[in-house]
Amino acid sequence: MRAAERQPLARDRLALLESVWRRFDGDSSALKQGGRIVEVSATHYQVRGLSGTARLGDLVEHRTRAGMRRGEIVRICSEHVVVAPFEHSADAGIGDGVFRRGPLAVTPHLSWRGRAIDALARPIDGGSPLIRTAEQARTATPAALSRQRVDTAFMTGVRVIDIFTPLCFGQRLGVFAGSGVGKSTLLAMLAAADAFDTVVVALVGERGREVREFLEDTIGAAGMAKTVAVVATSDESAMMRRRAPDTAMRVAEHFRDEGHRVLLVLDSVTRFAHALREVATGTGEPPVARGYPASVFTDLPKLLERAGPGAEGTGSITAIISVLVDGDDHNDPVADSVRGILDGHVVLDRAIAEQGRYPPVNPLSSISRLAGKAWTPEQQALVAKLKSMIARFEDTRDIRLLGAYQGGVDAELDMAVRQVPLIYEALTQSPKDGTSADPFAYLARHLKVKQNAEA
């Protein structure tokens, strides 16, 4: 056969081979691109043979004696890629085959409401298999100038929040607290707000025994009917804790694009940062601030900026982000970075909790940057007066304890001493008390009843 006749035949065979490859290429394909494990450590393993086509964030899998294991590519070198497994015990051995599966696909459906899933969007509640949509939830942050304006307030039902730090649809609020102060209880009270079509709760690094209690008791059956829970407990791998907030955000973005007003509750972003630190240091990235590598402070705004108002014609994601401050230090690197990204912060004070006042919100340290869109002029003036009285009351606490205070000398201080304890009583609220439809009216009634009783 002459050379001129062999060329078309070779092209036809290549075309046939390409068509067969494309036919079987995919998640369920019989033909998969893979490599082999060449090094294993406690938290990562290295694979040779995938460097040419791998991308950061791609998932890989390999079969072990314990079943199919998954991991994520977190670093790409010329000779190998570094994989962080989703299971603590990856059962990886030298020479094991590893196959690339592409990026994780999160395809939410309306039927996901009322379900609990893990960081890989797999059901963990023992229910039926999840129904999945045809398209993956988008992960791109809406362009700054294409987003809607944030200008519509809503009631959370928590009096201390609605009075001192009112919220708007599409706002991002941080709840800053040390461990054991009442952070999770306040988050559950906020999640019970009736203003939202869908609620997405991400429990990152939580105690395993508390997950069921939080979902069944704190949120309740009525709240779970419109809630999607994404759970990664503290005993799971750093990769699962790192992936869970992204999965929750993708679910929220899907419902936002469907026109829903979505509430995203993330508890907590600090444990997400810890997972980011563990993965980054495992790949050799040096720490720059109290053990945190620089990539942590890059990934935090990438996640949090995805929340907020959507583009015109879509809904919004109102995000309530809990920040677990290490050692009650509200200026640690994670808390300081997150505070600058969010649209307000609520500070829970351990001293207030020790006095038995719940939720232990410090109204003087808490702020909502969008409060001006929620308050009327009269309410704004009233809140300023309330804060002034509370500040005067707290500043003179030591003087009054020493017995140096004398009534009738300072009229403003006298009013603060009379009114502030009554204000604290009105702000005290537990989940069993239910929500408050008009907190300002409740405060006025409470003060009037107490003053009449004293008279």
C-alpha positions, 0 to 999 in steps of 0.5 A, spaced: 500 500 500 502 506 498 504 512 503 498 516 500 493 511 501 495 509 508 494 516 511 487 516 510 486 509 513 491 512 519 486 518 520 480 514 520 483 509 525 485 515 530 478 518 529 475 511 531 479 510 537 477 518 539 470 516 538 470 510 543 474 514 548 469 519 548 463 514 548 466 511 555 469 518 558 465 520 564 464 518 571 461 511 570 466 510 564 470 503 563 476 507 561 479 512 566 486 516 567 490 514 572 497 513 576 500 510 582 501 511 589 509 513 590 509 515 597 504 515 603 504 520 609 499 520 615 494 526 612 496 525 604 499 521 599 503 522 592 501 519 585 505 519 579 502 519 572 496 524 573 501 531 573 499 532 566 492 533 566 490 534 573 487 540 576 487 543 583 480 540 586 479 534 582 477 528 585 481 521 585 479 514 587 482 508 588 480 501 591 482 498 597 481 492 601 476 497 605 472 499 599 472 505 594 476 511 597 476 518 595 481 524 595 482 531 592 488 533 589 491 539 593 498 540 590 501 539 583 508 538 581 511 536 575 513 529 577 507 527 582 500 530 585 499 530 592 492 528 594 488 529 601 484 523 602 477 524 605 477 518 610 482 518 615 484 511 614 486 512 606 488 504 606 493 507 601 499 503 599 505 504 594 503 502 587 496 502 588 492 505 582 489 512 583 484 514 578 482 521 576 474 523 577 474 530 575 471 536 580 466 534 585 459 535 582 453 538 587 446 538 584 441 540 589 434 539 588 428 541 592 427 535 595 433 536 599 430 540 604 429 536 610 435 532 609 442 531 612 448 530 607 455 530 608 461 534 605 460 530 598 453 531 598 451 524 600 445 522 604 447 521 612 440 521 615 438 514 612 433 516 608 432 515 600 437 516 595 437 524 593 434 526 587 439 530 583 438 536 578 441 535 571 446 542 572 451 543 577 450 549 582 454 555 580 460 557 584 462 563 581 461 570 585 456 574 582 459 581 579 459 587 584 455 591 580 450 586 577 448 584 585 441 587 587 442 592 593 441 590 600 435 594 603 429 590 605 429 588 613 426 582 616 425 580 623 429 574 626 424 574 632 430 575 637 429 581 641 436 583 642 438 582 635 432 586 632 433 592 637 441 593 637 443 589 630 437 588 625 438 584 619 437 585 612 436 580 606 442 578 603 446 581 609 452 577 612 453 577 620 458 574 624 457 571 631 463 571 635 464 567 641 468 563 645 466 556 647 460 554 651 458 561 651 451 559 647 453 560 640 449 554 637 443 556 641 443 563 638 444 560 631 438 555 632 434 561 634 436 565 628 435 559 624 427 559 626 426 566 623 420 565 618 422 570 613 426 565 609 424 560 604 430 555 605 435 554 610 442 551 609 445 549 615 453 547 615 455 544 621 463 544 621 467 540 626 461 539 631 461 534 636 457 528 633 453 527 639 450 534 638 448 534 631 442 530 632 440 534 638 441 540 634 437 538 628 431 534 631 430 539 638 433 545 637 431 546 629 425 542 630 421 538 625 417 544 622 424 548 621 427 542 618 422 541 613 425 547 609 432 546 611 438 542 608 443 540 613 451 539 611 454 535 616 462 534 617 463 532 625 470 533 628 472 526 628 472 527 620 478 528 616 480 535 615 478 535 607 471 533 609 471 539 614 474 543 609 469 541 603 463 542 607 462 549 607 463 549 600 458 544 599 453 548 603 454 554 599 453 551 593 446 548 595 444 555 598 447 558 591 442 553 587 436 555 591 438 563 591 438 562 583 431 559 583 429 565 587 429 563 594 430 567 600 436 563 603 438 563 610 445 560 610 448 558 617 455 556 618 457 553 624 463 555 625 468 558 620 474 558 625 473 550 624 473 551 617 480 555 617 483 550 622 481 545 616 484 549 611 490 550 615 491 542 616 491 541 609 495 547 607 501 545 612 500 538 609 502 540 603 508 544 605 505 551 605 509 555 611 505 559 616 505 566 616 500 568 622 499 564 629 500 557 625 495 559 619 498 559 612 497 565 607 492 561 603 487 561 609 486 568 608 485 567 601 480 562 601 476 565 607 473 571 603 472 567 597 467 563 601 464 568 604 463 573 598 459 568 595 453 569 600 449 576 599 444 578 594 444 575 588 444 578 581 437 582 578 431 577 578 434 572 583 434 571 590 439 572 596 443 569 601 443 571 608 449 568 612 450 568 619 457 565 620 459 563 627 466 565 629 469 561 635 474 565 638 480 562 641 481 563 648 476 569 648 481 573 644 477 577 639 483 579 635 486 572 633 487 572 625 481 568 623 476 573 627 480 579 625 480 577 618 472 575 618 470 581 621 473 585 616 469 581 610 462 581 614 457 586 614 456 586 622 458 582 628 454 580 634 459 579 640 457 574 645 460 575 652 462 570 657 461 575 663 454 576 661 453 568 660 455 567 667 450 572 670 445 568 667 442 573 661 441 569 655 442 570 649 449 573 652 449 579 647 454 585 648 450 590 645 455 595 646 460 591 642 455 588 637 454 592 630 450 591 624 453 595 618 446 595 615 442 597 621 440 604 618 436 601 613 432 597 618 431 602 623 426 608 623 429 615 625 425 614 632 428 607 633 435 609 631 434 615 636 431 610 641 437 605 640 442 610 641 439 612 648 439 605 650 446 604 648 448 610 652 444 608 658 447 601 658 454 604 657 453 609 663 451 603 667 457 598 666 462 604 666 460 605 673 459 598 676 465 598 680 463 604 683 456 602 685 459 595 688 464 599 692 458 603 695 460 610 692 454 611 688 449 616 691 442 617 688 440 624 686 447 627 684 447 625 677 440 624 673 442 620 667 446 615 672 440 615 676 435 613 670 441 608 668 441 605 674 433 604 674 432 602 667 438 598 665 436 592 669 429 592 666 432 592 659 436 586 661 430 583 663 426 584 657 432 582 652 433 575 656 430 570 651 430 562 650 428 558 645 422 556 649 420 563 649 418 563 642 419 569 637 418 576 638 414 580 633 415 587 635 421 587 640 420 595 641 413 594 643 415 588 647 420 592 651 416 598 652 410 594 655 416 591 659 418 597 662 411 600 663 409 594 667 415 594 671 415 601 673 407 601 675 409 595 679 414 599 683 410 605 684 
